């Protein structure tokens, strides 16, 4: 029986370096809890094949595995330049024209009418992940005159970012809708949404998904911070997408924004994933840098639910080693004498609801009686997530009769998810909780466990019961 000894989860991205059954199984054994599939690089047949392989590995290992499908989102790019590339000199001016192509070396084509409609004089335009920076001087329906603040070479189809501008475009493109419709026919658990600027972007995906997958919102646009709490309320989880954040914000501002997102998500009781360049050097090296180790450790110390690997596992030369390294870092931090104090200091006061009060009491009871485990019966997932939000010191077992929920909760901090049939009565609630805690190695005979569930049994979101039980097994 595979049992993680750490509470922070690991998300690993699949790709050319991790697409076979044996490769994916190796990543799971090394420590991956959730597998991400990036639709920017995956067609529909490949998506279906990867989902089938993950589910085959899940059957092999006997543990629920989450699958996250990451939708591409809008991509703003330059058109075709005269000669294929241009060198822009700092301090000079340049014209950007609303066009697919340009034969004029002094004109950069941008085939996106939305940019011309929304951009204001003084706003910044970033090209090629911020390598080139322009400031708009004047804007019309078809032309932008800009000053080159930071020069460099620009080439055909390079990406364009507008950090100061909220664009009148939806987060879901036609490609995303096609990918979404296809993905929801498969056995997936999470949908990640890119380019979120406003709460309505999340509401649009939530309506389209109709409860068939959890919604994970990627916070990567500065505009999202203007309504972060509302975005969190509409999301099932969030991601600190540091790649685009690091392009559109000053690099020195990203760590503070990361802490803001993590703490806001923890207040809201929503899982939060920290992502991008966590062990970047392990794409080509068998060992990370000390700075990368400190970066991963910092996210774990903050209490993030999960940390994510991207190219390290998708295309790197050492995918299993990267997962194993992340696993060791998380275990080391969670065993550090400072960790409990930091996590306890960040604990949020329970909301004025019965379920929140019950789970806060569960945490206190477990500490007082030195219980071996918390066992949550959860159908909608809310009881499990509330238990996770409390960040208790002891293990949490989330028992659910719904396989999809066991998979979805695999992204949440500290939850060991087990699919089991619904409890028949209160005696069954206690006896099965004891049996599963024993069989999965969380309690031995004579230990006490604390059980929480909702009455009437099977009622989603009705957490209102605490019970202490003794494990009696030979």
KOLPATOR-252865 format. One record per residue (C-alpha): residue number from 1; residue in one letter; x, y, z. Coordinates in nm, 3 decimals. Each point is the difference from the previous one (the first is absolute). Layout:
N
[NUM,A,[X,Y,Z]]
...
END
This chain:
474
[1,X,[0.000,0.000,0.000]]
[2,X,[0.160,0.328,-0.116]]
[3,X,[-0.019,0.270,0.263]]
[4,X,[0.163,0.343,-0.025]]
[5,X,[0.175,0.116,0.315]]
[6,X,[-0.016,0.367,-0.103]]
[7,X,[-0.305,0.225,-0.006]]
[8,X,[0.096,0.239,-0.283]]
[9,X,[-0.102,-0.145,-0.337]]
[10,X,[0.200,-0.013,-0.324]]
[11,X,[-0.142,0.078,-0.345]]
[12,X,[0.208,-0.135,-0.292]]
[13,X,[-0.051,0.106,-0.362]]
[14,X,[-0.008,-0.273,-0.264]]
[15,X,[0.175,0.032,-0.335]]
[16,X,[0.254,-0.164,-0.231]]
[17,X,[0.216,-0.106,0.296]]
[18,X,[-0.293,-0.151,0.190]]
[19,X,[-0.261,-0.150,-0.227]]
[20,X,[0.038,-0.376,0.034]]
[21,X,[-0.169,-0.215,0.262]]
[22,X,[0.331,-0.088,0.160]]
[23,X,[0.120,0.362,0.006]]
[24,X,[-0.323,0.123,0.158]]
[25,X,[-0.001,-0.283,0.253]]
[26,X,[0.359,0.089,0.091]]
[27,X,[-0.102,0.363,0.058]]
[28,X,[-0.286,-0.106,0.226]]
[29,X,[0.223,-0.230,0.205]]
[30,X,[0.255,0.283,0.026]]
[31,X,[-0.268,0.223,0.153]]
[32,X,[-0.234,0.157,-0.259]]
[33,X,[-0.358,0.028,0.126]]
[34,X,[-0.163,0.182,-0.295]]
[35,X,[0.093,-0.002,-0.368]]
[36,X,[-0.036,0.316,-0.211]]
[37,X,[-0.063,-0.011,-0.374]]
[38,X,[0.076,0.327,-0.179]]
[39,X,[-0.238,0.058,-0.293]]
[40,X,[0.242,0.249,-0.154]]
[41,X,[0.203,-0.305,-0.107]]
[42,X,[-0.258,-0.284,-0.008]]
[43,X,[-0.250,-0.101,-0.269]]
[44,X,[-0.319,-0.191,0.073]]
[45,X,[0.124,-0.353,-0.082]]
[46,X,[0.308,0.056,0.217]]
[47,X,[-0.217,0.130,0.284]]
[48,X,[-0.221,-0.308,-0.011]]
[49,X,[0.304,-0.229,-0.008]]
[50,X,[0.161,0.171,0.302]]
[51,X,[-0.323,-0.017,0.202]]
[52,X,[-0.032,-0.371,-0.076]]
[53,X,[0.360,-0.062,0.107]]
[54,X,[-0.041,0.192,0.327]]
[55,X,[-0.313,-0.198,0.079]]
[56,X,[0.185,-0.325,-0.074]]
[57,X,[0.278,0.108,0.239]]
[58,X,[-0.265,0.090,0.257]]
[59,X,[-0.136,-0.354,-0.021]]
[60,X,[0.354,-0.139,0.035]]
[61,X,[0.086,0.196,0.315]]
[62,X,[-0.343,-0.012,0.164]]
[63,X,[-0.008,0.372,0.084]]
[64,X,[-0.213,0.284,-0.146]]
[65,X,[0.196,0.228,-0.234]]
[66,X,[-0.114,0.345,-0.106]]
[67,X,[0.016,0.118,-0.364]]
[68,X,[0.020,0.374,-0.072]]
[69,X,[-0.070,0.121,-0.354]]
[70,X,[0.155,0.345,-0.050]]
[71,X,[-0.186,0.203,-0.265]]
[72,X,[0.222,0.217,-0.220]]
[73,X,[-0.193,0.328,0.018]]
[74,X,[0.041,0.300,-0.236]]
[75,X,[0.341,0.053,-0.156]]
[76,X,[0.086,0.353,-0.114]]
[77,X,[0.280,-0.001,-0.256]]
[78,X,[0.170,0.218,-0.257]]
[79,X,[-0.072,-0.070,-0.366]]
[80,X,[0.255,-0.056,-0.277]]
[81,X,[0.274,0.264,-0.001]]
[82,X,[0.191,0.135,-0.299]]
[83,X,[0.303,-0.224,-0.028]]
[84,X,[-0.127,-0.225,0.280]]
[85,X,[0.159,0.204,0.279]]
[86,X,[0.085,0.356,0.101]]
[87,X,[0.245,0.154,0.246]]
[88,X,[-0.158,0.272,0.211]]
[89,X,[0.230,0.263,0.155]]
[90,X,[-0.068,0.138,0.347]]
[91,X,[-0.127,0.358,-0.013]]
[92,X,[-0.128,-0.013,-0.356]]
[93,X,[-0.366,-0.004,-0.105]]
[94,X,[-0.181,-0.275,-0.186]]
[95,X,[-0.340,-0.043,-0.160]]
[96,X,[-0.223,-0.299,0.067]]
[97,X,[-0.267,-0.059,-0.264]]
[98,X,[-0.319,-0.203,0.018]]
[99,X,[0.101,-0.256,-0.260]]
[100,X,[0.107,-0.360,-0.052]]
[101,X,[0.317,0.096,-0.188]]
[102,X,[0.225,0.297,-0.069]]
[103,X,[0.237,0.077,-0.286]]
[104,X,[0.125,0.314,0.173]]
[105,X,[0.302,-0.054,0.231]]
[106,X,[-0.119,0.292,0.214]]
[107,X,[-0.341,-0.159,0.068]]
[108,X,[-0.083,-0.297,0.227]]
[109,X,[-0.323,-0.183,-0.090]]
[110,X,[-0.238,-0.106,0.279]]
[111,X,[-0.314,-0.184,-0.123]]
[112,X,[-0.208,0.061,0.314]]
[113,X,[-0.268,0.270,-0.022]]
[114,X,[-0.062,-0.032,0.376]]
[115,X,[0.341,0.148,0.075]]
[116,X,[-0.073,0.313,-0.201]]
[117,X,[-0.342,0.032,0.164]]
[118,X,[0.126,-0.029,0.358]]
[119,X,[0.354,0.141,0.011]]
[120,X,[0.043,0.350,0.146]]
[121,X,[0.289,0.243,-0.047]]
[122,X,[0.266,-0.064,0.261]]
[123,X,[-0.075,-0.373,0.026]]
[124,X,[0.274,-0.257,-0.050]]
[125,X,[0.029,-0.264,-0.270]]
[126,X,[0.236,-0.291,0.059]]
[127,X,[0.133,-0.220,-0.280]]
[128,X,[0.160,-0.346,0.026]]
[129,X,[-0.058,-0.057,0.373]]
[130,X,[0.098,0.357,0.085]]
[131,X,[0.338,-0.004,-0.175]]
[132,X,[-0.114,0.310,-0.194]]
[133,X,[-0.208,0.272,0.168]]
[134,X,[-0.194,0.279,-0.169]]
[135,X,[-0.207,0.289,0.138]]
[136,X,[-0.300,0.116,-0.202]]
[137,X,[0.003,0.369,-0.091]]
[138,X,[-0.314,0.018,-0.215]]
[139,X,[-0.265,-0.255,-0.093]]
[140,X,[-0.259,-0.013,-0.278]]
[141,X,[-0.222,-0.275,-0.138]]
[142,X,[0.276,-0.122,-0.229]]
[143,X,[0.335,0.143,0.117]]
[144,X,[0.203,0.037,0.317]]
[145,X,[0.298,0.231,0.025]]
[146,X,[0.235,-0.121,0.273]]
[147,X,[0.335,0.082,0.159]]
[148,X,[0.248,-0.285,0.040]]
[149,X,[0.084,-0.017,0.373]]
[150,X,[0.208,-0.317,-0.025]]
[151,X,[0.126,-0.101,-0.341]]
[152,X,[0.090,-0.331,-0.155]]
[153,X,[-0.075,-0.231,-0.289]]
[154,X,[-0.363,-0.087,-0.071]]
[155,X,[-0.104,-0.283,-0.231]]
[156,X,[-0.310,-0.136,-0.172]]
[157,X,[-0.283,-0.116,0.225]]
[158,X,[0.165,0.091,0.330]]
[159,X,[-0.238,0.040,0.293]]
[160,X,[-0.137,0.336,0.110]]
[161,X,[-0.098,0.087,0.359]]
[162,X,[-0.186,0.307,0.123]]
[163,X,[0.047,0.017,0.378]]
[164,X,[-0.183,0.332,0.048]]
[165,X,[-0.301,-0.080,-0.218]]
[166,X,[-0.317,-0.201,0.056]]
[167,X,[-0.082,-0.144,-0.340]]
[168,X,[-0.361,-0.045,-0.119]]
[169,X,[0.052,-0.364,-0.091]]
[170,X,[-0.133,-0.315,0.170]]
[171,X,[0.236,-0.242,0.173]]
[172,X,[-0.146,-0.288,-0.204]]
[173,X,[0.093,-0.005,-0.369]]
[174,X,[-0.159,-0.215,-0.271]]
[175,X,[0.289,-0.246,0.044]]
[176,X,[-0.058,-0.009,0.375]]
[177,X,[-0.369,-0.076,-0.048]]
[178,X,[0.084,-0.285,-0.236]]
[179,X,[0.261,-0.134,0.243]]
[180,X,[-0.243,0.043,0.290]]
[181,X,[-0.280,-0.191,-0.172]]
[182,X,[0.237,-0.283,-0.086]]
[183,X,[0.168,-0.015,0.341]]
[184,X,[-0.332,-0.019,0.182]]
[185,X,[-0.081,-0.319,-0.189]]
[186,X,[0.308,-0.157,0.159]]
[187,X,[0.078,-0.106,0.355]]
[188,X,[0.157,0.329,0.116]]
[189,X,[-0.027,0.184,0.331]]
[190,X,[0.115,0.362,-0.037]]
[191,X,[-0.009,0.272,-0.264]]
[192,X,[0.256,0.280,0.025]]
[193,X,[-0.101,0.339,-0.141]]
[194,X,[0.259,0.243,-0.136]]
[195,X,[-0.019,0.376,-0.071]]
[196,X,[-0.245,0.074,0.283]]
[197,X,[-0.056,0.375,0.036]]
[198,X,[-0.339,0.017,0.171]]
[199,X,[-0.246,-0.223,0.191]]
[200,X,[-0.219,-0.037,-0.309]]
[201,X,[0.280,-0.195,-0.170]]
[202,X,[-0.021,-0.268,0.270]]
[203,X,[-0.381,0.004,-0.002]]
[204,X,[0.007,-0.070,-0.373]]
[205,X,[0.207,-0.317,0.044]]
[206,X,[-0.201,-0.109,0.303]]
[207,X,[-0.318,0.022,-0.206]]
[208,X,[0.155,-0.195,-0.288]]
[209,X,[0.143,-0.271,0.227]]
[210,X,[-0.332,-0.041,0.184]]
[211,X,[0.157,-0.176,0.297]]
[212,X,[0.170,-0.270,-0.208]]
[213,X,[0.349,0.112,0.112]]
[214,X,[0.152,0.230,0.260]]
[215,X,[0.096,0.351,-0.113]]
[216,X,[0.361,0.101,0.071]]
[217,X,[0.059,0.368,-0.076]]
[218,X,[0.350,0.108,-0.100]]
[219,X,[0.089,0.339,0.146]]
[220,X,[0.238,0.137,-0.262]]
[221,X,[-0.145,0.340,-0.096]]
[222,X,[0.043,0.313,0.218]]
[223,X,[-0.366,0.088,-0.062]]
[224,X,[-0.106,-0.310,0.197]]
[225,X,[0.125,0.155,0.325]]
[226,X,[-0.268,0.268,-0.022]]
[227,X,[-0.266,-0.264,0.071]]
[228,X,[0.201,-0.287,0.151]]
[229,X,[-0.254,-0.088,0.271]]
[230,X,[-0.285,-0.016,-0.252]]
[231,X,[0.209,-0.215,-0.233]]
[232,X,[0.083,-0.232,0.289]]
[233,X,[-0.366,-0.031,0.091]]
[234,X,[-0.082,-0.123,-0.351]]
[235,X,[0.299,-0.236,-0.018]]
[236,X,[0.051,-0.346,0.149]]
[237,X,[0.378,0.055,0.015]]
[238,X,[0.258,0.254,-0.118]]
[239,X,[0.352,-0.004,-0.140]]
[240,X,[0.276,0.254,0.051]]
[241,X,[0.107,0.003,-0.366]]
[242,X,[0.334,0.172,0.046]]
[243,X,[0.101,-0.023,-0.367]]
[244,X,[-0.234,0.266,-0.136]]
[245,X,[-0.010,0.183,0.333]]
[246,X,[0.376,0.043,-0.030]]
[247,X,[-0.044,0.149,-0.347]]
[248,X,[-0.280,0.242,0.079]]
[249,X,[0.119,0.102,0.348]]
[250,X,[0.344,0.118,0.107]]
[251,X,[0.190,-0.315,0.098]]
[252,X,[0.057,0.131,0.351]]
[253,X,[-0.378,0.028,0.050]]
[254,X,[-0.074,-0.366,-0.074]]
[255,X,[0.098,-0.151,0.341]]
[256,X,[-0.233,0.239,0.182]]
[257,X,[-0.284,-0.073,-0.240]]
[258,X,[0.063,-0.372,0.049]]
[259,X,[-0.044,0.038,0.375]]
[260,X,[-0.314,0.209,-0.055]]
[261,X,[-0.159,-0.271,-0.217]]
[262,X,[0.099,-0.286,0.231]]
[263,X,[-0.138,0.174,0.307]]
[264,X,[-0.321,0.109,-0.174]]
[265,X,[-0.058,-0.357,-0.119]]
[266,X,[0.064,-0.141,0.346]]
[267,X,[-0.247,0.249,0.150]]
[268,X,[-0.258,-0.112,-0.254]]
[269,X,[0.076,-0.370,0.060]]
[270,X,[0.087,-0.055,-0.367]]
[271,X,[0.301,-0.210,-0.106]]
[272,X,[0.290,0.209,-0.135]]
[273,X,[0.277,-0.122,-0.232]]
[274,X,[0.334,0.180,-0.040]]
[275,X,[0.141,-0.046,-0.350]]
[276,X,[0.268,0.090,-0.258]]
[277,X,[0.379,-0.041,0.003]]
[278,X,[0.006,-0.170,0.340]]
[279,X,[0.282,-0.241,-0.096]]
[280,X,[0.073,0.146,-0.344]]
[281,X,[0.365,-0.102,-0.009]]
[282,X,[-0.104,-0.366,0.028]]
[283,X,[-0.118,0.014,-0.360]]
[284,X,[0.364,-0.063,-0.088]]
[285,X,[0.166,-0.077,0.334]]
[286,X,[-0.045,-0.288,0.243]]
[287,X,[0.020,0.242,0.294]]
[288,X,[-0.175,0.335,0.062]]
[289,X,[0.160,0.324,0.110]]
[290,X,[-0.005,0.100,0.367]]
[291,X,[-0.222,0.294,-0.090]]
[292,X,[-0.256,-0.234,-0.160]]
[293,X,[-0.003,-0.221,0.309]]
[294,X,[-0.061,0.309,0.213]]
[295,X,[-0.280,0.109,-0.235]]
[296,X,[-0.185,-0.332,0.032]]
[297,X,[0.059,-0.002,0.375]]
[298,X,[-0.141,0.353,0.026]]
[299,X,[-0.325,-0.107,-0.166]]
[300,X,[-0.029,-0.295,0.239]]
[301,X,[0.070,0.223,0.302]]
[302,X,[-0.278,0.234,-0.124]]
[303,X,[-0.244,-0.290,0.020]]
[304,X,[-0.069,-0.038,-0.372]]
[305,X,[-0.211,-0.305,-0.078]]
[306,X,[0.218,-0.105,-0.292]]
[307,X,[0.315,0.085,-0.189]]
[308,X,[0.024,-0.060,-0.373]]
[309,X,[0.259,-0.117,-0.251]]
[310,X,[-0.040,0.107,-0.364]]
[311,X,[0.275,-0.058,-0.257]]
[312,X,[0.201,-0.186,0.265]]
[313,X,[-0.227,-0.304,-0.041]]
[314,X,[-0.155,0.075,-0.341]]
[315,X,[0.320,0.036,-0.202]]
[316,X,[0.294,-0.021,0.238]]
[317,X,[0.276,-0.254,0.011]]
[318,X,[-0.067,-0.093,0.365]]
[319,X,[-0.378,-0.006,0.059]]
[320,X,[-0.007,-0.263,0.275]]
[321,X,[0.297,0.159,0.175]]
[322,X,[-0.179,0.337,-0.002]]
[323,X,[-0.310,-0.149,0.165]]
[324,X,[0.211,-0.187,0.254]]
[325,X,[0.193,0.318,0.082]]
[326,X,[-0.321,0.195,0.051]]
[327,X,[-0.128,-0.281,0.222]]
[328,X,[0.315,0.011,0.215]]
[329,X,[-0.013,0.378,0.033]]
[330,X,[-0.364,-0.007,0.114]]
[331,X,[0.066,-0.279,0.249]]
[332,X,[0.301,0.184,0.140]]
[333,X,[-0.194,0.323,0.048]]
[334,X,[-0.297,-0.174,0.159]]
[335,X,[0.237,-0.166,0.245]]
[336,X,[0.173,0.327,0.086]]
[337,X,[-0.049,0.128,0.355]]
[338,X,[-0.109,0.342,-0.135]]
[339,X,[-0.266,-0.136,-0.234]]
[340,X,[-0.277,-0.066,0.254]]
[341,X,[0.036,0.344,0.153]]
[342,X,[-0.018,0.175,-0.336]]
[343,X,[-0.304,-0.200,-0.110]]
[344,X,[-0.174,0.052,0.336]]
[345,X,[0.063,0.376,-0.018]]
[346,X,[-0.178,0.012,-0.337]]
[347,X,[-0.306,-0.187,0.125]]
[348,X,[-0.325,0.173,-0.088]]
[349,X,[-0.283,0.051,0.246]]
[350,X,[-0.296,-0.225,-0.088]]
[351,X,[-0.295,0.159,-0.174]]
[352,X,[-0.332,0.020,0.184]]
[353,X,[-0.137,-0.321,-0.147]]
[354,X,[-0.065,-0.342,0.150]]
[355,X,[0.249,-0.185,-0.230]]
[356,X,[0.280,0.250,0.073]]
[357,X,[-0.065,-0.017,0.373]]
[358,X,[0.000,-0.381,-0.007]]
[359,X,[0.331,-0.022,-0.189]]
[360,X,[0.164,0.255,0.228]]
[361,X,[-0.115,-0.210,0.295]]
[362,X,[0.131,-0.316,-0.168]]
[363,X,[0.346,0.157,-0.017]]
[364,X,[-0.011,0.090,0.369]]
[365,X,[-0.132,-0.343,0.106]]
[366,X,[0.271,-0.183,-0.193]]
[367,X,[0.271,0.206,0.166]]
[368,X,[-0.149,-0.048,0.349]]
[369,X,[-0.041,-0.377,-0.017]]
[370,X,[0.302,-0.056,-0.225]]
[371,X,[-0.203,-0.181,-0.262]]
[372,X,[0.181,-0.183,-0.277]]
[373,X,[-0.214,0.125,-0.290]]
[374,X,[-0.299,0.205,-0.105]]
[375,X,[-0.251,-0.187,-0.216]]
[376,X,[-0.245,0.208,-0.206]]
[377,X,[-0.298,-0.147,-0.177]]
[378,X,[-0.049,0.232,-0.298]]
[379,X,[-0.229,-0.015,-0.300]]
[380,X,[0.015,0.349,-0.147]]
[381,X,[0.362,0.043,0.110]]
[382,X,[-0.076,0.293,0.228]]
[383,X,[0.070,-0.190,0.325]]
[384,X,[0.336,-0.117,-0.132]]
[385,X,[0.096,0.349,-0.112]]
[386,X,[-0.101,0.151,0.334]]
[387,X,[0.216,-0.256,0.179]]
[388,X,[0.288,0.082,-0.234]]
[389,X,[-0.045,0.373,0.063]]
[390,X,[0.061,-0.059,0.372]]
[391,X,[0.350,-0.136,-0.081]]
[392,X,[0.000,-0.251,0.291]]
[393,X,[0.322,-0.173,0.103]]
[394,X,[-0.141,-0.350,-0.032]]
[395,X,[-0.105,-0.179,-0.323]]
[396,X,[-0.342,0.057,-0.156]]
[397,X,[-0.187,-0.283,-0.171]]
[398,X,[-0.275,0.115,-0.235]]
[399,X,[-0.250,-0.282,-0.057]]
[400,X,[-0.240,0.044,-0.288]]
[401,X,[-0.236,-0.224,-0.199]]
[402,X,[0.073,0.204,-0.314]]
[403,X,[0.312,-0.097,-0.193]]
[404,X,[0.013,0.334,-0.183]]
[405,X,[0.002,0.182,0.334]]
[406,X,[0.287,-0.213,0.133]]
[407,X,[0.198,0.095,-0.309]]
[408,X,[-0.090,0.369,0.021]]
[409,X,[0.096,0.026,0.367]]
[410,X,[0.344,-0.146,-0.073]]
[411,X,[0.122,0.357,-0.063]]
[412,X,[-0.089,0.120,0.353]]
[413,X,[0.255,0.028,0.281]]
[414,X,[0.019,-0.298,0.233]]
[415,X,[-0.290,-0.203,-0.140]]
[416,X,[0.047,-0.375,-0.047]]
[417,X,[-0.307,-0.082,-0.210]]
[418,X,[-0.169,-0.339,0.008]]
[419,X,[-0.299,-0.108,-0.206]]
[420,X,[-0.244,-0.206,0.207]]
[421,X,[-0.372,-0.065,-0.012]]
[422,X,[-0.222,0.239,0.193]]
[423,X,[-0.047,-0.074,0.370]]
[424,X,[-0.320,-0.181,0.094]]
[425,X,[-0.037,0.134,0.354]]
[426,X,[0.201,0.160,0.282]]
[427,X,[0.155,-0.328,0.108]]
[428,X,[0.115,-0.058,-0.358]]
[429,X,[0.143,0.355,-0.008]]
[430,X,[0.224,-0.081,0.296]]
[431,X,[0.089,-0.363,-0.075]]
[432,X,[0.092,0.065,-0.364]]
[433,X,[0.200,0.307,0.093]]
[434,X,[0.199,-0.209,0.248]]
[435,X,[0.051,-0.283,-0.250]]
[436,X,[0.123,0.233,-0.275]]
[437,X,[0.227,0.197,0.235]]
[438,X,[0.154,-0.331,0.109]]
[439,X,[0.032,-0.153,-0.347]]
[440,X,[0.161,0.315,-0.145]]
[441,X,[0.250,0.022,0.282]]
[442,X,[-0.130,0.313,0.172]]
[443,X,[-0.093,-0.167,0.330]]
[444,X,[0.084,-0.316,0.189]]
[445,X,[-0.210,-0.198,0.245]]
[446,X,[-0.071,0.203,0.313]]
[447,X,[0.039,0.338,-0.173]]
[448,X,[-0.275,0.259,-0.002]]
[449,X,[-0.126,0.170,-0.315]]
[450,X,[-0.235,0.298,-0.033]]
[451,X,[-0.282,-0.043,-0.251]]
[452,X,[-0.214,0.272,-0.153]]
[453,X,[-0.301,-0.037,-0.228]]
[454,X,[-0.340,0.150,-0.072]]
[455,X,[-0.338,-0.110,0.128]]
[456,X,[-0.219,-0.115,-0.162]]
[457,X,[0.266,-0.220,-0.158]]
[458,X,[0.075,0.070,-0.365]]
[459,X,[-0.116,0.362,0.015]]
[460,X,[0.258,0.209,-0.191]]
[461,X,[0.151,0.289,0.196]]
[462,X,[-0.181,-0.081,0.326]]
[463,X,[0.302,-0.055,0.226]]
[464,X,[-0.142,0.003,0.354]]
[465,X,[0.141,-0.300,0.188]]
[466,X,[0.320,-0.087,0.189]]
[467,X,[0.068,-0.346,0.132]]
[468,X,[0.308,-0.147,0.170]]
[469,X,[0.059,-0.371,-0.066]]
[470,X,[0.253,-0.256,0.115]]
[471,X,[0.168,-0.215,-0.261]]
[472,X,[-0.031,-0.362,0.104]]
[473,X,[0.175,-0.229,-0.245]]
[474,X,[0.224,-0.302,0.052]]
END
